[in-house]
Amino acid sequence: MATKHEQILQYIDGLPIGEKISVRQIAKAMNVSEGTAYRAIKDAENKGYVSTIERVGTIRIERKKKENIEKLTYAEIVNIVEGQVLGGRAGLHKTLNKFVIGAMKLEAMMRYTGAGNLLIVGNRIQAHEHALKAGAAVLVTGGFDTEEHVKRLADKLQMPVISTSYDTFTVATMINRAIYDQLIKKEITLVEDILTPLSDTVYLRTTDKASQWHTYNRETKHGRYPVVDHSMKIQGMVTAKDVMGHNPDTLIEKVMTKNPVTVSGKTSVASASHMMVWEGIELLPVVDDSNRLQGIISRQDVLKALQMIQRQPQVGETLDDIVTSQMVLSTGKTKGEDYYRISVSPQMTNHLGTISYGVFTTIVTEAASRVLRGYKKGDLVVENMTIYYLKPVQLDSNLDIFPKVLEVGRKFGKVDIEVFNEGVLVGKAMMMCQLMDRH
């Protein structure tokens, strides 16, 4: 049976888009305490069911699909620009498709403004009115107000008129930043994007016998299966090693490995791969908040996803991408003495104008990763690293990075990295990595 928390989330999910909700209303409707209702509303906000706006309250919004993540609702715009809603509150849940800056004459402005747009403009009352009639919302910059008849029109058409104290340029920058951040989040591959769903997952129940494992093994040729109880909660994992030598009538509950390592759908694939390497796991059960089985991911799934991530062109670049994309392979004087070259750009420096510690760490990690790729195909996880910062590195310096593999085993690799600037040793690192092979 679903918990009170889950029941409240289902109730909120079932509310019509644009509905206003409160802690008291939820507590009364679901017959729960206000504390339970508050926790559920906060969880619903994290999951994207509702949005809380200052001086307006909490409203039910449309949950964004991953492919529409670059689209924003007017409610999110209010929060981004720290704005105040002057009218048209009933339309805050609507999604905007583009924003227009009204820095021209009224007739020209209206040519660019259409339904579902957001017109960013100052205290030009006629522009506010015409935009609302064209089906667009209005964001008034500079902290200005608008006329009462415009507010009434906004309420009637259910299109928000928002006021913010920031100037137009700052507002446009803030909205762009929010969209950019969401694009980066979109590109972080999560476990839920690659899992084998429950409908395709073969699992055993605690009441099954060991003979059932043999049946599934013959049918699927797999050796590892999750074990669930009557309410689909994960109880353990069972492998060939667990059932070998046991009577076929032995209950799975007696032979399974209890308390297995699990992941949630919102875990990043990088974290899942780290767990698999660290624990030496081939298969991970994916569970929800109540520990109920949602599906499984295998080592092959994770490696395939990591390879896909590396091949995809990034839409929103992270700091790591900016640094690693500038590392160029150069050929050394002797065979096997290839090195990497990178120029220190302004983004890579700290407040003193020298290379930041984080960027330096990224450079040596990337150099080690690239050199180890020549020995072992797959991914790596850094276990420990010792860095010596010998001399400060100035802006616009060219760094030469010489990675030298000391030892490569089946699961571990040791790399020594030396960093030079114009022939002078400026940094040194010793790194030990765990290697994640394809099988």
N, C-alpha and C positions, 0 to 999 in steps of 0.2 A: 504493500500500500504506500502511496506517495506521502511524504512528510508534509507538515503544514507549510513549510517554506516553499516546497515544490508546488503545492496547491495554489498558493498565492501567486507564484510566477505564472502558472497556467491561467489563472483568473486575469492577471494583468495582460497577458498575451492575447486573451480573447476580447479585450476591450476595443471599441472602435478607435481608429486613428484620430487624434485631436482631442480625445477625452481627457479632462482634467482629473487628476487623482490626488488623494491626500492620505496621510497615515490614519487619521480617524475613520475616514470612509472605508478604507481597506479593512481596518480592525473590526468595524461594525459588520461589513458585508461578509467577512470570512469567519467571524466570531473568534478572533485571536487577540492577543495583547498588542498594544501599540508598539512595543519593542520589537516583536516578531514582524509586524507589518513594516516598520521602518527598515529593518535589516533586508527584508524581501525587496522593498522599493530600491534600496541602494544597490542590491544585486542586479535588479532589472535595469538600473541605469548603466551598470558596467557591461551588461549584455546587449545594450542598445535598444531596449524596449521603450524606455522613457527618457525624457530630458528635463532636468531641473533648471529653471530660469529664475534669477533674482527678481523679486517683486511681481512675479507672474504665477509661479508654482510649478508643479510637476505635471507634464502632459505626456500622453501616449504618442509615440512617434513611430514611423515606419522603420522597421529594422532593415539596415542596409545590407544588400547582398555584396559579396566580395568584389564582383565585377563592377558594381556601382559605387565603389568606395570613394572615388574622387568627387562624387556628388555630395553636397552639403544641404542640410535642412536650414530653414530660416532660424529655427531654435538654436542650432549650433552657431550660426552667425552672431546671434545676440551674445552668446557666451564668449566667442572669440574676440569680439570688439568691445566687450564689457558694456553693452548698450542697454538702452531703456526702450521698452515697447510703448509707442504712443497710441497705436490703434491697430486693429486687425489681428488681435491675439488668436482668434480661431484658426488662422492660417499658418501658425508657426510650425506645424508639423510638415508643411509642404516642402518639396525639394526644389532647389534652384538649379537651372541648367547653365547659366553663365552670369557674370556680373559686368555691368556697363558703367563707365565713369562719365558723368554728365558734365563735360567741360566745353560745351558748345552751345549754339543757339537752340531754342526750344524745338523748332521744326526739324533741325538736323539730329537732335538728340532722340526724337521719337522714331526716326528711321532705323536706329540701332536698337531700340527698346521693344521687346516683345513679351509674350506670355511666359511666365516662369523665370523671368530675368530678375536681377537685383540692380536697381539704379542707385549708384553712389553719387550723391549730389549735396550741395550746401543748402542754404535757406531760400530756395527758389520754389515758391508755393505752387505756381502754375505747373512746373515740372513734376512736382509730387502728384498733382491731380491727374495730369495726362498719363503718367506712368501707371498709376493705379487703374485707370480706364483701359490701358493697353494690356492689363493682366500681370503687371510686374510689381514687385515689392519695392519699397524705398528705404534707403539707408541715408539718414541726414547726418552729415559730418559737422565737426566744429561745435557740437553741443547745442545746436539750434533746435527750436521747437517748430511745429507746423500749425496751420489754422484748424479751428474746430471742425469746419465742414469737411476738411481733408480726413480728419480722424474718423468722422461719421461715415465717410465714403469707404475708408479702409475696413471698418467694422462690417459694413454692408457687403463689400466684395470679398471679405475674409482674406485680405492680402496685407501683411504686416507693414507698418511704418515704424522704423527703428531709429533711435537717435544715439549718437556716440560722440564723446568729447574729442576723439582723435581726428587728425586731418585726413584728407582723401588718400594721400600717398601712404601714410602709416596703415590705414585700414586695408588698402589693396595688398600691401606687404604681408599683413597679419593673415588675411584670407589665403593668400598664395602659400604661406608657410604651413597653414593647417592642411591644405590639400596635399602639399609636398610630403609632409609627415605621414599622412594617410597612405600615400603611394608607396612609401618605404615599408610601412607596416604590411601593406598588401603583398609585397614581394617576399616577406619573411614566410617561408613555407612552414606550415603547421602540420602536426600529425594528422589532423582531421582531413587535410588535403590529400594524403597518400594512403590512409588506412584501408585495409580490407574490411568492408562493412559487415555488420553482424549477420546479415542474410547470407553472406558468402563464407562466413567463418565456421569452421568445424570445431565444436567444443564438446566437452564431456561434463556430465553432472556428477555430483558427489555420490549419488546412489548407483551410478553405473559400475559394472564389473571390469576387471582388467582385460577380459576378452574383448570388450568394446573397443579398447585401444588398438588391439590387433586388427579388428575389422576396419576401423578408420585408416589404419596404417596401410593396409592392402589397397583400399579404395583411393586414398589421396597421395600415398607415398611420402607423407610428412611424418615426423617423429615427435613433434611437440604440440601439445594442445592445452588451451586454458580449461580450467575446471570451475563450474559455477554451481550455486545452490538453487533451490526452487524459485527464488526471487531474482535470478540472473546476476547475483552479486558474485564477484570473483573470489574464489576460495584458494586456488592454487594453480600450479602448472604441473603437467605430467609429461615425462620424456621416456624414451626407450630405456634409459638407464634405470628409471624408477620401476618399470613393470617387469624387466627381465628377472627371471628366477622366481617370480611369484605365481601362485596358483591362479588360473584364469578366472576363478570365482571370487577372488579377493576384491573388496570394494576399492574403487579409485581413491576414496577419501583416506584410506590407510597407506597408500603408496605415494601419493602426490607430494610435491614440495609446497609447503604452506607459506602464506604471506609473500607472494611473488612481487617483484618490482613491477610497478604499473606506471602508465603515463595517461594524461588527459588529452583530449582532442586539441586543446589550446597550447600544448607544449610545442616548442619549436623543434624542427627536425634535427637541428644542430645539437640541442640538449639530449634528444633521444639517442643520437649516435654516440654522444659522450657516455651516456648510461650503458649502452650496449658494449662499448669498448671496455669501460671500467669494470663492469660486472661479468664480462665474457658471455653476454646473452645473445641468443640467435633470434628470439621471438619475444615481443613485448605486448601484453594485453592493454588495450585502450579502454579506459573506464570513464564514467561521468562523475558528477559530484557525489553521488550516492554509492560509488564503487560498483555500479552495474556495468557489465560488459557491453561495449559499443562496437568492438572490432579488434583487429590485431595489426601490428606492423612487424615485418621481418627485416633482417639485416640487408637483404637485397633491395627492399623497398626504400630504405633509408639511403643506401649508396646511390641508387638510381636518382633519387630526389636531389641529393647533394651535387651530383654531376650535372643535372638539369639546371640547378641554380647557377653553377659556374658558367654554363653556356649562355644563359639568358642575358640580353643587354639590360642593364639597370635603368629604370625610368627615374627613380629617385635615388641619388647616390648617397651612400653612407660615408662617414669619414674614412673608414677602412678602404672603401672603393677608390676614393680620391688619392690616397697614398699609394696603394698597390698598383693602380693603373699606370702610375708614372715610373715604375721600376722597369728598366730595360736591360735585357741580357747583352753583355759584351764579351767578346772572345779574348781570352788571355794570351800571353806570349807563348806559353808552353801548353801542351795538350792536357786537358782536364783541369785547367786553371781558369775556367770561365767565371766571370763575376757579374754583379748587377750594379747598375748606375742609376742614381736618382738625384734630382736637383731639389733643394730645400725651398719650397714655395711659401708665401706668407701664411697660408692656412695651417702649415705644419709647425709654426713657431709659437712660443709662449710669450708672456708679457715683456720678457727681456730681449726678445728678438733672436733667441737661439732655438734650436730644434727642441720640441717638447718631448718629455720622457715617454708619453703614450705613443707618439708617432715613431720614436726610435725603436720601441718594443715591437710595434707593428711591422716595421721594416725588417728587423732581424727574424721575426717569426715567419714572415712571408718568404724570405730568402731560404730559410731552413725547409719550409714546406715545398718550395719549388725544387730544391736540390734532392730532397728525399723522394720526390715523385719520379725521378729518374731510376731509382732503385726499386721502388714498390708502388704499384698503381693502387690508388685508394685515397683515403682521407687520413688526417692525423689530428691527434689531440695533444696539446702541450701539457706535460706533466710537471716539469719544473724548469726554471730558467734562471741563470745568474748573469746579471749584466754589469759591466764596468763602464761607467761614463768617464773617460780619461780626459777629454778636452771639450769645451763648448763648441758647437757647430753654428756658424752664422747663417743668416738669411742669404739665399742665392748661392750657397756652397754646393759643389758637386760631390756626392758621396759615392765611394766605390765599396761594395759589400762583397766580401770573399767568404762564402760558406764552404766548410770542409767537413765531410762526413767522417766521423771517427769510427763509428760502428753501426751496423744495421743487423738486427735480429729478426725473428719471425714476427714479434709483436712490439719491439722497441727500436728506436733510432737515437743516436747521439750525434749532435752537430756542433762544431766550433765555428763561430762567425766573427770575422774581423772587419771593422769598418774604417776606411781611410778617407781623408780629405787632403787632396794634393800631396799624396805620398806620406802623410803623417797619420799615425794610428790615433783615432779619436774615440773609439769604443770597441768593446769586445764582449762576446756573449757565449755562454755554454748552455746548450739546450738539450733536454731529454724529452722525447715524444713517444706517445703510444700510437702505433700504426693500426689502422682499421682496414683489413684486406677485404676483398670482394666476396669471400665465402664465409 
